[in-house]
């Protein structure tokens, strides 16, 4: 699907992770590793590592806008990935720019908390965030995020399916509800497209590892990357999940940081280097 003479560009609009495992750093790695060109607009500066978030530094809205104008007026984006938007003013600014520049495909990862429980989205901004949903191609909440969005507990696959349908039909956007927080032996992700009205389950065997820092950022960015290359939404999700599965497996024995370490975004380069 990818034409090497015209490398598709994907823009990540998100917050930072200086430890490199999540946030916009993970987005850039995942987009690059899956064959697209990564550009970025930083919404907020986050001092975090594999253990916890230490501090959050807001960026002036005017500077976020300057970043938007700089990249949108220069690069032609085949897809946009949205990550940490943090507060109402930023969400509204991003919404205005999406309407203005009209990128063809948008993947939204509704980042709300970290694995350690640190808050990455101010609680009073949930309704503002949901008003953005009808503008995007796909949202990729995990179970805790979906529970917040729906104000309802989700504890099994059947409830995941009902939640995905509810979110998709309410907001008229496709939903990939990630099941990594379930305790089952597999990790089911539920996909529902309101246009097709069909529930599809992407099952993956659960890998026993604590090193899953940034998996949500990585998956949503890989989906955006494959969409930018012309794959269908279904195939983009399938390919992104296969990529993430291998990245998690390759990162299982990595010793990076003192907490929940990152996945190995460029796991395949070791094979390439050996071949050289």
C-alpha positions in Angstrom: 0.0 0.0 0.0 2.9 2.4 0.7 4.4 4.3 -2.2 8.1 4.9 -1.2 8.2 8.0 -3.4 5.5 9.7 -1.4 6.0 8.9 2.3 2.8 9.6 4.1 3.0 12.1 6.9 1.2 11.7 10.3 0.9 14.4 12.9 0.8 13.6 16.6 -0.8 16.3 18.8 0.0 15.2 22.3 2.0 15.7 25.6 5.6 14.7 26.2 7.3 11.8 28.1 11.0 12.6 28.6 11.6 8.9 29.5 10.7 8.1 25.9 8.2 5.3 26.5 4.9 7.1 26.1 3.4 10.4 24.9 4.6 12.1 21.8 8.0 10.4 22.0 6.3 7.0 21.7 4.1 8.4 19.0 7.0 9.4 16.9 8.7 6.0 17.3 5.6 4.0 16.5 4.7 6.1 13.4 8.3 5.9 12.1 8.6 2.2 12.9 5.4 1.4 11.0 6.5 3.2 7.8 5.2 6.8 7.9 6.8 10.2 8.5 6.1 11.6 12.0 5.6 15.3 12.8 4.4 16.6 16.2 2.6 19.4 18.0 3.3 19.5 21.8 0.2 20.3 23.9 1.8 20.1 27.4 5.1 19.3 28.9 5.1 16.3 31.3 7.9 15.4 33.6 7.5 11.7 34.0 9.4 8.4 33.9 8.6 4.7 34.1 7.4 5.1 37.7 5.2 8.2 37.8 4.4 11.7 36.7 6.4 14.3 38.6 5.0 17.5 37.2 3.0 19.0 34.4 3.9 22.3 32.7 1.3 24.0 30.6 2.3 25.6 27.3 0.7 29.0 26.2 -2.2 28.5 23.9 -0.7 31.0 21.4 2.4 28.8 21.1 0.4 25.7 20.5 -1.4 27.5 17.8 1.9 28.6 16.3 3.0 25.0 16.2 -0.3 24.0 14.5 0.0 26.7 11.8 3.7 25.9 11.2 3.1 22.3 10.4 -0.3 22.4 8.8 0.7 25.2 6.3 3.8 23.3 5.3 3.2 19.5 5.5 0.3 17.6 3.9 -0.9 15.1 6.6 -2.6 11.9 5.6 -3.6 11.3 9.2 -3.6 12.9 12.7 -3.2 11.2 16.0 -4.5 13.0 19.1 -3.2 12.1 22.6 -3.0 14.1 25.8 -5.0 17.3 25.5 -5.2 18.0 29.2 -7.6 20.8 29.6 -10.7 22.5 28.0 -8.8 25.4 26.3 -6.5 23.0 24.5 -9.3 20.7 23.4 -11.2 23.7 22.0 -8.1 25.0 20.2 -7.4 21.6 18.7 -11.0 21.3 17.6 -10.9 24.7 15.9 -7.8 23.7 14.0 -9.1 20.3 12.9 -12.1 22.1 11.5 -9.9 24.7 9.8 -7.3 22.3 8.3 -9.6 19.3 7.9 -7.1 16.4 8.0 -8.8 13.4 6.3 -8.2 10.8 9.1 -8.0 11.3 12.8 -7.3 8.8 15.6 -8.1 10.0 19.1 -6.6 8.2 22.2 -8.6 9.8 25.1 -5.6 10.0 27.5 -7.0 10.5 31.0 -4.6 8.7 33.4 -1.3 6.9 33.5 -0.8 3.3 34.6 0.3 4.6 37.9 -2.9 6.5 38.4 -1.6 10.0 37.6 -4.3 12.3 36.1 -3.5 13.5 32.6 -6.9 15.1 31.8 -8.6 17.6 34.1 -11.9 16.1 35.4 -14.1 19.0 34.3 -13.1 18.6 30.6 -14.8 15.2 29.9 -17.8 16.8 28.2 -15.6 19.1 26.1 -13.5 16.1 25.0 -16.6 14.1 24.0 -17.7 17.0 21.8 -14.6 16.3 19.7 -15.5 12.6 19.1 -17.9 13.2 16.1 -15.0 14.9 14.2 -12.6 11.9 14.5 -12.3 8.6 12.6 -11.6 6.4 15.6 -11.4 6.7 19.4 -9.3 4.1 21.3 -10.3 4.2 25.0 -9.1 1.6 27.4 -11.6 0.1 30.0 -11.0 2.7 32.7 -11.4 5.6 30.2 -14.6 4.0 28.8 -16.0 3.7 32.3 -15.4 7.4 32.9 -16.9 8.3 29.5 -20.0 6.2 30.1 -20.2 6.5 33.9 -20.6 2.7 34.0 -18.6 -0.3 35.2 -17.1 -2.6 32.5 -16.0 -6.0 33.8 -16.2 -8.6 31.0 -16.3 -9.0 27.2 -20.1 -8.7 26.9 -20.0 -5.4 28.8 -17.1 -4.2 26.6 -19.2 -4.9 23.4 -22.2 -2.9 24.8 -19.9 -0.1 25.8 -18.2 0.1 22.4 -21.6 0.2 20.7 -22.9 2.8 23.1 -19.9 5.1 22.6 -20.0 4.7 18.8 -23.7 5.2 18.3 -23.8 8.1 20.7 -20.9 10.0 19.2 -21.1 8.7 15.6 -17.5 7.6 15.4 -15.8 4.2 15.3 -14.5 2.8 18.6 -11.7 0.4 19.5 -12.3 -0.4 23.2 -9.1 -2.0 24.5 -9.4 -4.9 26.9 -5.9 -5.0 28.5 -7.3 -4.2 31.9 -9.4 -7.4 32.0 -8.0 -10.3 34.0 -8.7 -13.0 31.3 -5.9 -15.0 29.7 -6.3 -13.2 26.4 -6.5 -9.4 25.8 -9.6 -8.7 23.7 -10.1 -5.4 21.9 -13.6 -4.6 20.7 -14.1 -2.7 17.4 -17.4 -1.2 16.4 -18.1 0.9 13.4 -21.6 2.5 13.5 -21.8 2.6 9.7 -21.4 -1.2 9.5 -23.2 -2.0 12.8 -20.9 -5.0 13.4 -18.9 -5.9 16.5 -15.4 -7.3 15.7 -13.2 -8.7 18.4 -9.4 -8.6 18.0 -8.0 -11.2 20.4 -4.4 -11.2 21.4 -2.7 -13.6 23.8 -1.8 -11.8 27.0 2.0 -11.4 27.5 3.1 -11.7 31.1 5.2 -8.5 31.5 5.1 -5.3 33.6 6.7 -3.4 30.7 3.7 -1.9 29.0 4.5 1.8 29.4 3.0 3.7 26.5 1.1 0.8 24.8 -2.0 3.0 24.3 0.1 5.7 22.6 1.9 3.2 20.5 -1.2 1.4 19.3 -3.2 4.5 18.4 -0.1 6.0 16.6 0.4 2.8 14.6 -3.2 2.7 13.6 -2.9 6.3 12.3 0.3 5.4 10.5 -1.4 2.5 8.6 -4.5 4.6 7.9 -2.2 7.2 6.3 -0.7 4.5 4.1 -4.1 3.7 2.6 -5.2 0.6 4.7 -8.8 0.3 5.7 -9.7 1.0 9.3 -10.1 -2.8 10.0 -6.7 -3.6 8.4 -5.0 -0.7 10.1 -6.2 -1.9 13.5 -5.1 -5.5 12.7 -1.7 -4.5 11.5 -1.2 -2.1 14.5 -2.1 -4.8 17.0 0.3 -7.2 15.4 3.1 -4.6 15.5 2.3 -3.8 19.2 2.2 -7.5 20.1 5.7 -8.0 18.8 6.9 -4.8 20.4 5.6 -5.9 23.8 7.1 -9.4 23.4 10.5 -7.9 22.4 10.4 -5.4 25.3 9.6 -8.1 27.9 13.2 -8.6 29.0 14.4 -5.0 28.5 15.8 -3.3 31.5 14.9 0.3 31.0 13.9 2.4 34.0 12.9 1.3 37.5 9.2 1.0 36.9 6.9 -0.2 34.1 9.3 -0.1 31.2 8.5 0.7 27.5 7.8 -1.7 24.6 10.5 -2.2 22.0 9.3 0.0 19.1 12.1 -1.0 16.8 12.3 -4.6 17.7 12.9 -5.7 14.1 16.1 -3.7 13.7 18.2 -6.3 15.6 17.4 -8.8 12.9 18.3 -6.3 10.2 21.6 -5.4 11.8 22.5 -9.1 12.2 21.8 -9.6 8.5 24.1 -6.7 7.6 
